[in-house]
Every structure is written in C-alpha cells, then in structure tokens.
C-alpha cells in the first residue's frame, strides 16, 4: 500500500499529441493522464486510448499495437520511438515535470 492507503503508485503524466489528433479527440493543449503502476510508453498509450477511444488505431496499429510509421515519441529531448514500449519513461515525465510528445515525423528532401 502507498501513503494514501491505495495499492500501488499513481502518476500524473502530461502528453502532447499532434494537431489533427487533438481535433479528433476534441482537446486543446496537453492531456493530463493518471497512470497506475509503472509509467511506460505502453501504459501511457493504453490510458490515452482508454480515455479517448477515437484515438484507437491512430497512434498504434489496431492489431500489432506497433507505432504508426509517421509518428514519433519524444521526452526530455530524446527520441523514444524505437525503445521498448515497456521501458520506464524518464522520471521527469513520470512526475509530470516534462511532457511526452507524440509528433508527426517530418519527411522530405
């Protein structure tokens, strides 16, 4: 049990999603999510899709749960796109000081 009498730790995580996904989810600015347990990319995306079901399939493929090709994940000025989705996110993201950024990849020549 934790200090509040609950089981496990809950973290408040801030997520910023691309403009077109904010429109789809009908949100402005950052999204605050409560994450129970370890703060990983998977747990954050699970919470995001649970709260905004219209985003299911837009960030991760429905079947494989893999990141969509033209989206990238950044935190603390680091590209997390190719890390395991079960790897803990940086502490500053887990405690809400830094925002997890989900951005559209920039392509071109």
DAKAWO-V562235 format. One record per pair of residues at least 6 apart in sequence whose C-alpha atoms are under 8 Angstrom apart, sorted by sequence separation. I is the first residue (numbers start at 0). J is the second residue. D is the distance in whole Angstrom. If there is no record, write none. Layout:
i=(I/I)
j=(J/J)
d=(D/D)
This chain:
i=(0/1/21/48/55/59/60/72/73/91/92/0/1/21/47/48/59/60/71/72/73/92/34/58/59/71/72/34/58/71/57/32/34/58/15/16/33/15/32/66/75/14/15/32/74/13/14/75/13/14/75/13/14/74/12/13/11/12/11/12/11/12/75/10/11/74/75/9/10/74/9/10/74/9/10/73/74/8/9/24/72/73/7/8/10/72/73/7/8/24/72/73/23/24/71/72/12/23/70/71/70/71/70/71/20/69/70/69/69/20/41/42/40/41/39/40/39/40/39/40/39/40/38/39/37/38/38/13/12/12/11/12/13/10/11/12/15/10/11/13/14/15/16/17/10/13/14/15/16/17/12/13/14/15/16/17/12/14)
j=(6/7/27/54/61/65/66/78/79/97/98/7/8/28/54/55/66/67/78/79/80/99/42/66/67/79/80/43/67/80/67/43/46/70/28/29/46/29/46/80/89/29/30/47/89/29/30/91/30/31/92/31/32/92/31/32/31/32/32/33/33/34/97/33/34/97/98/33/34/98/34/35/99/35/36/99/100/35/36/51/99/100/35/36/38/100/101/36/37/53/101/102/53/54/101/102/43/54/101/102/102/103/103/104/54/103/104/104/105/57/84/85/84/85/84/85/85/86/86/87/87/88/87/88/87/88/93/92/92/93/93/94/95/93/94/95/98/94/95/97/98/99/100/101/95/98/99/100/101/102/98/99/100/101/102/103/99/101)
d=(4/6/6/6/7/5/7/6/5/5/6/6/7/8/8/5/4/6/7/5/7/6/7/6/5/8/5/7/6/5/7/8/7/7/7/7/8/5/7/8/8/5/6/7/8/6/5/8/6/6/8/5/8/7/6/6/7/5/6/6/5/7/7/6/6/7/8/6/5/6/5/6/5/4/8/6/6/6/6/6/7/5/7/5/7/6/7/6/8/6/5/8/7/7/6/7/8/7/7/5/6/6/5/6/7/6/5/5/8/8/5/8/5/6/6/6/5/7/6/7/5/7/6/5/7/6/6/7/6/6/7/7/6/6/6/5/7/6/6/7/5/6/6/7/8/5/5/5/5/5/7/6/6/6/6/7/8/7)
